Amino acid sequence: MSYEAERALTDFAYFRLRYFGRKSTPWQVYAANLVMGALAEAQVTMERKFFVINVPPSSGKSTLFTHDLVCWLVCRDRSVRVLIGSANETLATAYTEQVLTTFERSIPAPLEAAQARRGAVQALAALAEDYGVFKSDNGRNWRGRAFKVLQPDDQATTSKEATVAAFGRDSGYLGQRPDVSIWDDLVTEETSGSSMARERTLRKWQREAEQRVEPGGVLVLQGQRLFADDLYRYAIDLPAEDDDVDGKEDAKKYVHIVFKAHYEEHCKGDHEYTAMPYDPAKPEDSGCLLDPVGLSWKFLRQIMRDDEVSGTSTYNIVFQQGDGTSGTTLVDELWINGGEDPLTGEQFFGCWDTDRNAGEVPELEGAAFSVLSVDSSPTQFWANGWWVYEPATERRYLIDLRRAKMKVSDAIAYDKDTRTYSGLFEDWWQTSVEQKHPIKWLIFEAVAAERYFLDSNDLKDWANLRGVQVIRHDTHKNKQDPKYGVQSLGPLYRQGKIRLPGHIVSGSRVRIMPLVREVTRYPDSNTEDAIMMQWFLEMNLGNLVAAQQGPIRRQVPGYIKSNRRVFA
């Protein structure tokens, strides 16, 4: 092996330049070394490593992850097994065919005009020249969708899996056990443009894609963000198997790597094509643009202007890899977490009660009352919320949240033998009594699917026995009204009037996160049952306050009282 070939195995930037004629930006070298380092560590510990890598479009990410990095992996170790996944099998196969063609070349590939315009140069060598042939003489197992490379000394591998294989979102890949699984741009309008499509993509990911990685392997889910509540967001939020990993209670399953088109914190105003690109390895000494050529400042400014006109958040989500802005989502995360808005300087109090556990009623300043609000479904998840409202401060305290697949008997059931009630409603009512704020109202969605529940004898008898009044709520009435609809919840979070149990160590925040995820991603959230549960409360709160205060007693002037006594 020549000196140049040996150097290329350890220097990814040189590898790309020598064999593909591509000049690497710092983030590309950083990402490739990150994956290679994670694989080396995983093979020692025999643990699986999971990554979400978000990169804006026009940065060369697909070529990097599905071709150049794959070629580097195979050249370093021909026994490696790589899965290239994409939104559909056709696109994934196109990626593997490019890799196969590269391995077949005996001379350097010619420089194409489109590549030259992006700064590429003529490649100096072919992989087969420096590392030997990759295709076996008989040509077996050498197809675009999946192929095996020739092993050292022409030895056959015992593994049934291909060296490189292509799979789409809907492909069958239960038998595959890759060492490296790379999924490119799985989030698209087709796979995530509707709640039903997002649910299908998520289910496929959970049941198959995540489970196929071999112990000691690495999974990379990479691409650009398109929606506030997408597959990337789901993966980013997943907790680690051991919540106390390295002493961090909020440890995550996936390592999240974000490459933004523009880094405002490192911006010095140099936005020319020749500007130094952003370097994640040494950000303080680099420029502010990820790719000054592919993602020029002129191009990005146009995206920002388009957002201003249309009221969208393409720049924030697609190019900066954020979840959106306060103008496009129901609730800004800053309103919940508290802090200073970096653009306006406005201070937000936040909504977390950091010293309060789920299921715990705080010390209140005045009179308050408890409400149970429920958004149910005969076949899907129920969102159940126990709230305490304090009229003096207008604060809504979420005491507990339970979002899970439930049956009617899970909510309330009566045992005739023991003559006792059981279920979530009874458990919460008992706890509310112990904390001297007994639940007085149960708000339920009054659609046809739920009427069977509201008319059940178990619920009626339980409500009468416990002194709980059941209120039927009409979901569709005022739902889209800007004053009375779901949008009315936003200002309450902004003003800190929604109080959430936020004790971290006890796991209270994790328990409340279904509601937080929905309100910070609505209207693009995968689900909205927790939002609806809260909205049911808000729509009925005025009537509950009036009922709690009782009939209005008019003041009677003293002289009338005196006259009444005189003439009595």
Secondary structure as a PSIPRED ss2 file (coil, helix, strand):
# PSIPRED VFORMAT (PSIPRED V4.0)

   1 M C   1.000  0.000  0.000
   2 S C   1.000  0.000  0.000
   3 Y H   0.000  1.000  0.000
   4 E H   0.000  1.000  0.000
   5 A H   0.000  1.000  0.000
   6 E H   0.000  1.000  0.000
   7 R H   0.000  1.000  0.000
   8 A H   0.000  1.000  0.000
   9 L H   0.000  1.000  0.000
  10 T H   0.000  1.000  0.000
  11 D C   1.000  0.000  0.000
  12 F H   0.000  1.000  0.000
  13 A H   0.000  1.000  0.000
  14 Y H   0.000  1.000  0.000
  15 F H   0.000  1.000  0.000
  16 R H   0.000  1.000  0.000
  17 L H   0.000  1.000  0.000
  18 R H   0.000  1.000  0.000
  19 Y H   0.000  1.000  0.000
  20 F H   0.000  1.000  0.000
  21 G C   1.000  0.000  0.000
  22 R C   1.000  0.000  0.000
  23 K C   1.000  0.000  0.000
  24 S C   1.000  0.000  0.000
  25 T C   1.000  0.000  0.000
  26 P H   0.000  1.000  0.000
  27 W H   0.000  1.000  0.000
  28 Q H   0.000  1.000  0.000
  29 V H   0.000  1.000  0.000
  30 Y H   0.000  1.000  0.000
  31 A H   0.000  1.000  0.000
  32 A H   0.000  1.000  0.000
  33 N H   0.000  1.000  0.000
  34 L H   0.000  1.000  0.000
  35 V H   0.000  1.000  0.000
  36 M H   0.000  1.000  0.000
  37 G H   0.000  1.000  0.000
  38 A H   0.000  1.000  0.000
  39 L H   0.000  1.000  0.000
  40 A H   0.000  1.000  0.000
  41 E H   0.000  1.000  0.000
  42 A H   0.000  1.000  0.000
  43 Q H   0.000  1.000  0.000
  44 V H   0.000  1.000  0.000
  45 T H   0.000  1.000  0.000
  46 M C   1.000  0.000  0.000
  47 E C   1.000  0.000  0.000
  48 R C   1.000  0.000  0.000
  49 K E   0.000  0.000  1.000
  50 F E   0.000  0.000  1.000
  51 F E   0.000  0.000  1.000
  52 V E   0.000  0.000  1.000
  53 I E   0.000  0.000  1.000
  54 N E   0.000  0.000  1.000
  55 V C   1.000  0.000  0.000
  56 P C   1.000  0.000  0.000
  57 P C   1.000  0.000  0.000
  58 S C   1.000  0.000  0.000
  59 S C   1.000  0.000  0.000
  60 G C   1.000  0.000  0.000
  61 K H   0.000  1.000  0.000
  62 S H   0.000  1.000  0.000
  63 T H   0.000  1.000  0.000
  64 L H   0.000  1.000  0.000
  65 F H   0.000  1.000  0.000
  66 T H   0.000  1.000  0.000
  67 H H   0.000  1.000  0.000
  68 D H   0.000  1.000  0.000
  69 L H   0.000  1.000  0.000
  70 V H   0.000  1.000  0.000
  71 C H   0.000  1.000  0.000
  72 W H   0.000  1.000  0.000
  73 L H   0.000  1.000  0.000
  74 V H   0.000  1.000  0.000
  75 C H   0.000  1.000  0.000
  76 R H   0.000  1.000  0.000
  77 D C   1.000  0.000  0.000
  78 R C   1.000  0.000  0.000
  79 S C   1.000  0.000  0.000
  80 V C   1.000  0.000  0.000
  81 R C   1.000  0.000  0.000
  82 V E   0.000  0.000  1.000
  83 L E   0.000  0.000  1.000
  84 I E   0.000  0.000  1.000
  85 G E   0.000  0.000  1.000
  86 S E   0.000  0.000  1.000
  87 A C   1.000  0.000  0.000
  88 N C   1.000  0.000  0.000
  89 E H   0.000  1.000  0.000
  90 T H   0.000  1.000  0.000
  91 L H   0.000  1.000  0.000
  92 A H   0.000  1.000  0.000
  93 T H   0.000  1.000  0.000
  94 A H   0.000  1.000  0.000
  95 Y H   0.000  1.000  0.000
  96 T H   0.000  1.000  0.000
  97 E H   0.000  1.000  0.000
  98 Q H   0.000  1.000  0.000
  99 V H   0.000  1.000  0.000
 100 L H   0.000  1.000  0.000
 101 T H   0.000  1.000  0.000
 102 T H   0.000  1.000  0.000
 103 F H   0.000  1.000  0.000
 104 E H   0.000  1.000  0.000
 105 R C   1.000  0.000  0.000
 106 S C   1.000  0.000  0.000
 107 I C   1.000  0.000  0.000
 108 P C   1.000  0.000  0.000
 109 A C   1.000  0.000  0.000
 110 P C   1.000  0.000  0.000
 111 L C   1.000  0.000  0.000
 112 E C   1.000  0.000  0.000
 113 A H   0.000  1.000  0.000
 114 A H   0.000  1.000  0.000
 115 Q H   0.000  1.000  0.000
 116 A H   0.000  1.000  0.000
 117 R H   0.000  1.000  0.000
 118 R C   1.000  0.000  0.000
 119 G C   1.000  0.000  0.000
 120 A C   1.000  0.000  0.000
 121 V C   1.000  0.000  0.000
 122 Q C   1.000  0.000  0.000
 123 A C   1.000  0.000  0.000
 124 L C   1.000  0.000  0.000
 125 A C   1.000  0.000  0.000
 126 A C   1.000  0.000  0.000
 127 L H   0.000  1.000  0.000
 128 A H   0.000  1.000  0.000
 129 E H   0.000  1.000  0.000
 130 D H   0.000  1.000  0.000
 131 Y H   0.000  1.000  0.000
 132 G C   1.000  0.000  0.000
 133 V C   1.000  0.000  0.000
 134 F C   1.000  0.000  0.000
 135 K C   1.000  0.000  0.000
 136 S C   1.000  0.000  0.000
 137 D C   1.000  0.000  0.000
 138 N C   1.000  0.000  0.000
 139 G C   1.000  0.000  0.000
 140 R C   1.000  0.000  0.000
 141 N C   1.000  0.000  0.000
 142 W E   0.000  0.000  1.000
 143 R C   1.000  0.000  0.000
 144 G C   1.000  0.000  0.000
 145 R C   1.000  0.000  0.000
 146 A E   0.000  0.000  1.000
 147 F E   0.000  0.000  1.000
 148 K C   1.000  0.000  0.000
 149 V C   1.000  0.000  0.000
 150 L C   1.000  0.000  0.000
 151 Q C   1.000  0.000  0.000
 152 P H   0.000  1.000  0.000
 153 D H   0.000  1.000  0.000
 154 D H   0.000  1.000  0.000
 155 Q C   1.000  0.000  0.000
 156 A C   1.000  0.000  0.000
 157 T C   1.000  0.000  0.000
 158 T C   1.000  0.000  0.000
 159 S C   1.000  0.000  0.000
 160 K C   1.000  0.000  0.000
 161 E C   1.000  0.000  0.000
 162 A C   1.000  0.000  0.000
 163 T C   1.000  0.000  0.000
 164 V E   0.000  0.000  1.000
 165 A E   0.000  0.000  1.000
 166 A E   0.000  0.000  1.000
 167 F E   0.000  0.000  1.000
 168 G E   0.000  0.000  1.000
 169 R C   1.000  0.000  0.000
 170 D C   1.000  0.000  0.000
 171 S C   1.000  0.000  0.000
 172 G C   1.000  0.000  0.000
 173 Y C   1.000  0.000  0.000
 174 L C   1.000  0.000  0.000
 175 G C   1.000  0.000  0.000
 176 Q C   1.000  0.000  0.000
 177 R C   1.000  0.000  0.000
 178 P C   1.000  0.000  0.000
 179 D C   1.000  0.000  0.000
 180 V E   0.000  0.000  1.000
 181 S E   0.000  0.000  1.000
 182 I E   0.000  0.000  1.000
 183 W E   0.000  0.000  1.000
 184 D E   0.000  0.000  1.000
 185 D C   1.000  0.000  0.000
 186 L C   1.000  0.000  0.000
 187 V C   1.000  0.000  0.000
 188 T C   1.000  0.000  0.000
 189 E H   0.000  1.000  0.000
 190 E H   0.000  1.000  0.000
 191 T H   0.000  1.000  0.000
 192 S H   0.000  1.000  0.000
 193 G C   1.000  0.000  0.000
 194 S C   1.000  0.000  0.000
 195 S H   0.000  1.000  0.000
 196 M H   0.000  1.000  0.000
 197 A H   0.000  1.000  0.000
 198 R H   0.000  1.000  0.000
 199 E H   0.000  1.000  0.000
 200 R H   0.000  1.000  0.000
 201 T H   0.000  1.000  0.000
 202 L H   0.000  1.000  0.000
 203 R H   0.000  1.000  0.000
 204 K H   0.000  1.000  0.000
 205 W H   0.000  1.000  0.000
 206 Q H   0.000  1.000  0.000
 207 R H   0.000  1.000  0.000
 208 E H   0.000  1.000  0.000
 209 A H   0.000  1.000  0.000
 210 E H   0.000  1.000  0.000
 211 Q H   0.000  1.000  0.000
 212 R H   0.000  1.000  0.000
 213 V C   1.000  0.000  0.000
 214 E C   1.000  0.000  0.000
 215 P C   1.000  0.000  0.000
 216 G C   1.000  0.000  0.000
 217 G C   1.000  0.000  0.000
 218 V E   0.000  0.000  1.000
 219 L E   0.000  0.000  1.000
 220 V E   0.000  0.000  1.000
 221 L E   0.000  0.000  1.000
 222 Q E   0.000  0.000  1.000
 223 G E   0.000  0.000  1.000
 224 Q C   1.000  0.000  0.000
 225 R C   1.000  0.000  0.000
 226 L C   1.000  0.000  0.000
 227 F C   1.000  0.000  0.000
 228 A C   1.000  0.000  0.000
 229 D C   1.000  0.000  0.000
 230 D C   1.000  0.000  0.000
 231 L H   0.000  1.000  0.000
 232 Y H   0.000  1.000  0.000
 233 R H   0.000  1.000  0.000
 234 Y H   0.000  1.000  0.000
 235 A H   0.000  1.000  0.000
 236 I H   0.000  1.000  0.000
 237 D H   0.000  1.000  0.000
 238 L C   1.000  0.000  0.000
 239 P E   0.000  0.000  1.000
 240 A C   1.000  0.000  0.000
 241 E C   1.000  0.000  0.000
 242 D C   1.000  0.000  0.000
 243 D C   1.000  0.000  0.000
 244 D C   1.000  0.000  0.000
 245 V E   0.000  0.000  1.000
 246 D C   1.000  0.000  0.000
 247 G C   1.000  0.000  0.000
 248 K E   0.000  0.000  1.000
 249 E C   1.000  0.000  0.000
 250 D C   1.000  0.000  0.000
 251 A C   1.000  0.000  0.000
 252 K E   0.000  0.000  1.000
 253 K C   1.000  0.000  0.000
 254 Y C   1.000  0.000  0.000
 255 V E   0.000  0.000  1.000
 256 H E   0.000  0.000  1.000
 257 I E   0.000  0.000  1.000
 258 V E   0.000  0.000  1.000
 259 F C   1.000  0.000  0.000
 260 K C   1.000  0.000  0.000
 261 A C   1.000  0.000  0.000
 262 H E   0.000  0.000  1.000
 263 Y C   1.000  0.000  0.000
 264 E H   0.000  1.000  0.000
 265 E H   0.000  1.000  0.000
 266 H H   0.000  1.000  0.000
 267 C C   1.000  0.000  0.000
 268 K C   1.000  0.000  0.000
 269 G C   1.000  0.000  0.000
 270 D C   1.000  0.000  0.000
 271 H C   1.000  0.000  0.000
 272 E C   1.000  0.000  0.000
 273 Y C   1.000  0.000  0.000
 274 T C   1.000  0.000  0.000
 275 A C   1.000  0.000  0.000
 276 M C   1.000  0.000  0.000
 277 P C   1.000  0.000  0.000
 278 Y C   1.000  0.000  0.000
 279 D C   1.000  0.000  0.000
 280 P C   1.000  0.000  0.000
 281 A C   1.000  0.000  0.000
 282 K C   1.000  0.000  0.000
 283 P H   0.000  1.000  0.000
 284 E H   0.000  1.000  0.000
 285 D H   0.000  1.000  0.000
 286 S C   1.000  0.000  0.000
 287 G C   1.000  0.000  0.000
 288 C C   1.000  0.000  0.000
 289 L E   0.000  0.000  1.000
 290 L C   1.000  0.000  0.000
 291 D C   1.000  0.000  0.000
 292 P C   1.000  0.000  0.000
 293 V C   1.000  0.000  0.000
 294 G C   1.000  0.000  0.000
 295 L C   1.000  0.000  0.000
 296 S C   1.000  0.000  0.000
 297 W H   0.000  1.000  0.000
 298 K H   0.000  1.000  0.000
 299 F H   0.000  1.000  0.000
 300 L H   0.000  1.000  0.000
 301 R H   0.000  1.000  0.000
 302 Q H   0.000  1.000  0.000
 303 I H   0.000  1.000  0.000
 304 M H   0.000  1.000  0.000
 305 R H   0.000  1.000  0.000
 306 D H   0.000  1.000  0.000
 307 D H   0.000  1.000  0.000
 308 E H   0.000  1.000  0.000
 309 V H   0.000  1.000  0.000
 310 S H   0.000  1.000  0.000
 311 G C   1.000  0.000  0.000
 312 T C   1.000  0.000  0.000
 313 S C   1.000  0.000  0.000
 314 T H   0.000  1.000  0.000
 315 Y H   0.000  1.000  0.000
 316 N H   0.000  1.000  0.000
 317 I H   0.000  1.000  0.000
 318 V H   0.000  1.000  0.000
 319 F H   0.000  1.000  0.000
 320 Q C   1.000  0.000  0.000
 321 Q C   1.000  0.000  0.000
 322 G C   1.000  0.000  0.000
 323 D C   1.000  0.000  0.000
 324 G C   1.000  0.000  0.000
 325 T C   1.000  0.000  0.000
 326 S C   1.000  0.000  0.000
 327 G C   1.000  0.000  0.000
 328 T C   1.000  0.000  0.000
 329 T C   1.000  0.000  0.000
 330 L C   1.000  0.000  0.000
 331 V C   1.000  0.000  0.000
 332 D C   1.000  0.000  0.000
 333 E H   0.000  1.000  0.000
 334 L H   0.000  1.000  0.000
 335 W H   0.000  1.000  0.000
 336 I H   0.000  1.000  0.000
 337 N H   0.000  1.000  0.000
 338 G C   1.000  0.000  0.000
 339 G E   0.000  0.000  1.000
 340 E E   0.000  0.000  1.000
 341 D C   1.000  0.000  0.000
 342 P C   1.000  0.000  0.000
 343 L C   1.000  0.000  0.000
 344 T C   1.000  0.000  0.000
 345 G C   1.000  0.000  0.000
 346 E C   1.000  0.000  0.000
 347 Q E   0.000  0.000  1.000
 348 F E   0.000  0.000  1.000
 349 F C   1.000  0.000  0.000
 350 G C   1.000  0.000  0.000
 351 C C   1.000  0.000  0.000
 352 W E   0.000  0.000  1.000
 353 D E   0.000  0.000  1.000
 354 T C   1.000  0.000  0.000
 355 D C   1.000  0.000  0.000
 356 R C   1.000  0.000  0.000
 357 N C   1.000  0.000  0.000
 358 A C   1.000  0.000  0.000
 359 G C   1.000  0.000  0.000
 360 E C   1.000  0.000  0.000
 361 V C   1.000  0.000  0.000
 362 P C   1.000  0.000  0.000
 363 E C   1.000  0.000  0.000
 364 L C   1.000  0.000  0.000
 365 E C   1.000  0.000  0.000
 366 G C   1.000  0.000  0.000
 367 A C   1.000  0.000  0.000
 368 A C   1.000  0.000  0.000
 369 F E   0.000  0.000  1.000
 370 S E   0.000  0.000  1.000
 371 V E   0.000  0.000  1.000
 372 L E   0.000  0.000  1.000
 373 S E   0.000  0.000  1.000
 374 V E   0.000  0.000  1.000
 375 D E   0.000  0.000  1.000
 376 S C   1.000  0.000  0.000
 377 S C   1.000  0.000  0.000
 378 P C   1.000  0.000  0.000
 379 T C   1.000  0.000  0.000
 380 Q C   1.000  0.000  0.000
 381 F E   0.000  0.000  1.000
 382 W E   0.000  0.000  1.000
 383 A E   0.000  0.000  1.000
 384 N E   0.000  0.000  1.000
 385 G E   0.000  0.000  1.000
 386 W E   0.000  0.000  1.000
 387 W E   0.000  0.000  1.000
 388 V E   0.000  0.000  1.000
 389 Y E   0.000  0.000  1.000
 390 E E   0.000  0.000  1.000
 391 P C   1.000  0.000  0.000
 392 A C   1.000  0.000  0.000
 393 T C   1.000  0.000  0.000
 394 E C   1.000  0.000  0.000
 395 R E   0.000  0.000  1.000
 396 R E   0.000  0.000  1.000
 397 Y E   0.000  0.000  1.000
 398 L E   0.000  0.000  1.000
 399 I E   0.000  0.000  1.000
 400 D E   0.000  0.000  1.000
 401 L E   0.000  0.000  1.000
 402 R E   0.000  0.000  1.000
 403 R E   0.000  0.000  1.000
 404 A E   0.000  0.000  1.000
 405 K E   0.000  0.000  1.000
 406 M C   1.000  0.000  0.000
 407 K C   1.000  0.000  0.000
 408 V H   0.000  1.000  0.000
 409 S H   0.000  1.000  0.000
 410 D H   0.000  1.000  0.000
 411 A H   0.000  1.000  0.000
 412 I C   1.000  0.000  0.000
 413 A E   0.000  0.000  1.000
 414 Y E   0.000  0.000  1.000
 415 D E   0.000  0.000  1.000
 416 K C   1.000  0.000  0.000
 417 D C   1.000  0.000  0.000
 418 T C   1.000  0.000  0.000
 419 R C   1.000  0.000  0.000
 420 T E   0.000  0.000  1.000
 421 Y E   0.000  0.000  1.000
 422 S E   0.000  0.000  1.000
 423 G C   1.000  0.000  0.000
 424 L H   0.000  1.000  0.000
 425 F H   0.000  1.000  0.000
 426 E H   0.000  1.000  0.000
 427 D H   0.000  1.000  0.000
 428 W H   0.000  1.000  0.000
 429 W H   0.000  1.000  0.000
 430 Q H   0.000  1.000  0.000
 431 T H   0.000  1.000  0.000
 432 S H   0.000  1.000  0.000
 433 V H   0.000  1.000  0.000
 434 E H   0.000  1.000  0.000
 435 Q C   1.000  0.000  0.000
 436 K C   1.000  0.000  0.000
 437 H C   1.000  0.000  0.000
 438 P C   1.000  0.000  0.000
 439 I E   0.000  0.000  1.000
 440 K E   0.000  0.000  1.000
 441 W E   0.000  0.000  1.000
 442 L E   0.000  0.000  1.000
 443 I E   0.000  0.000  1.000
 444 F E   0.000  0.000  1.000
 445 E E   0.000  0.000  1.000
 446 A C   1.000  0.000  0.000
 447 V C   1.000  0.000  0.000
 448 A H   0.000  1.000  0.000
 449 A H   0.000  1.000  0.000
 450 E H   0.000  1.000  0.000
 451 R H   0.000  1.000  0.000
 452 Y H   0.000  1.000  0.000
 453 F H   0.000  1.000  0.000
 454 L H   0.000  1.000  0.000
 455 D C   1.000  0.000  0.000
 456 S C   1.000  0.000  0.000
 457 N H   0.000  1.000  0.000
 458 D H   0.000  1.000  0.000
 459 L H   0.000  1.000  0.000
 460 K H   0.000  1.000  0.000
 461 D H   0.000  1.000  0.000
 462 W H   0.000  1.000  0.000
 463 A H   0.000  1.000  0.000
 464 N H   0.000  1.000  0.000
 465 L H   0.000  1.000  0.000
 466 R H   0.000  1.000  0.000
 467 G C   1.000  0.000  0.000
 468 V C   1.000  0.000  0.000
 469 Q E   0.000  0.000  1.000
 470 V E   0.000  0.000  1.000
 471 I E   0.000  0.000  1.000
 472 R E   0.000  0.000  1.000
 473 H E   0.000  0.000  1.000
 474 D C   1.000  0.000  0.000
 475 T C   1.000  0.000  0.000
 476 H C   1.000  0.000  0.000
 477 K C   1.000  0.000  0.000
 478 N C   1.000  0.000  0.000
 479 K C   1.000  0.000  0.000
 480 Q C   1.000  0.000  0.000
 481 D C   1.000  0.000  0.000
 482 P C   1.000  0.000  0.000
 483 K C   1.000  0.000  0.000
 484 Y C   1.000  0.000  0.000
 485 G C   1.000  0.000  0.000
 486 V H   0.000  1.000  0.000
 487 Q H   0.000  1.000  0.000
 488 S H   0.000  1.000  0.000
 489 L H   0.000  1.000  0.000
 490 G H   0.000  1.000  0.000
 491 P H   0.000  1.000  0.000
 492 L H   0.000  1.000  0.000
 493 Y H   0.000  1.000  0.000
 494 R H   0.000  1.000  0.000
 495 Q C   1.000  0.000  0.000
 496 G C   1.000  0.000  0.000
 497 K C   1.000  0.000  0.000
 498 I E   0.000  0.000  1.000
 499 R E   0.000  0.000  1.000
 500 L E   0.000  0.000  1.000
 501 P E   0.000  0.000  1.000
 502 G C   1.000  0.000  0.000
 503 H C   1.000  0.000  0.000
 504 I C   1.000  0.000  0.000
 505 V C   1.000  0.000  0.000
 506 S C   1.000  0.000  0.000
 507 G C   1.000  0.000  0.000
 508 S H   0.000  1.000  0.000
 509 R H   0.000  1.000  0.000
 510 V H   0.000  1.000  0.000
 511 R H   0.000  1.000  0.000
 512 I H   0.000  1.000  0.000
 513 M H   0.000  1.000  0.000
 514 P H   0.000  1.000  0.000
 515 L H   0.000  1.000  0.000
 516 V H   0.000  1.000  0.000
 517 R H   0.000  1.000  0.000
 518 E H   0.000  1.000  0.000
 519 V H   0.000  1.000  0.000
 520 T H   0.000  1.000  0.000
 521 R H   0.000  1.000  0.000
 522 Y C   1.000  0.000  0.000
 523 P C   1.000  0.000  0.000
 524 D C   1.000  0.000  0.000
 525 S C   1.000  0.000  0.000
 526 N C   1.000  0.000  0.000
 527 T C   1.000  0.000  0.000
 528 E C   1.000  0.000  0.000
 529 D H   0.000  1.000  0.000
 530 A H   0.000  1.000  0.000
 531 I H   0.000  1.000  0.000
 532 M H   0.000  1.000  0.000
 533 M H   0.000  1.000  0.000
 534 Q H   0.000  1.000  0.000
 535 W H   0.000  1.000  0.000
 536 F H   0.000  1.000  0.000
 537 L H   0.000  1.000  0.000
 538 E H   0.000  1.000  0.000
 539 M H   0.000  1.000  0.000
 540 N H   0.000  1.000  0.000
 541 L H   0.000  1.000  0.000
 542 G H   0.000  1.000  0.000
 543 N H   0.000  1.000  0.000
 544 L H   0.000  1.000  0.000
 545 V H   0.000  1.000  0.000
 546 A H   0.000  1.000  0.000
 547 A H   0.000  1.000  0.000
 548 Q H   0.000  1.000  0.000
 549 Q H   0.000  1.000  0.000
 550 G C   1.000  0.000  0.000
 551 P C   1.000  0.000  0.000
 552 I C   1.000  0.000  0.000
 553 R C   1.000  0.000  0.000
 554 R C   1.000  0.000  0.000
 555 Q C   1.000  0.000  0.000
 556 V C   1.000  0.000  0.000
 557 P C   1.000  0.000  0.000
 558 G H   0.000  1.000  0.000
 559 Y H   0.000  1.000  0.000
 560 I H   0.000  1.000  0.000
 561 K H   0.000  1.000  0.000
 562 S H   0.000  1.000  0.000
 563 N H   0.000  1.000  0.000
 564 R H   0.000  1.000  0.000
 565 R H   0.000  1.000  0.000
 566 V H   0.000  1.000  0.000
 567 F H   0.000  1.000  0.000
 568 A C   1.000  0.000  0.000
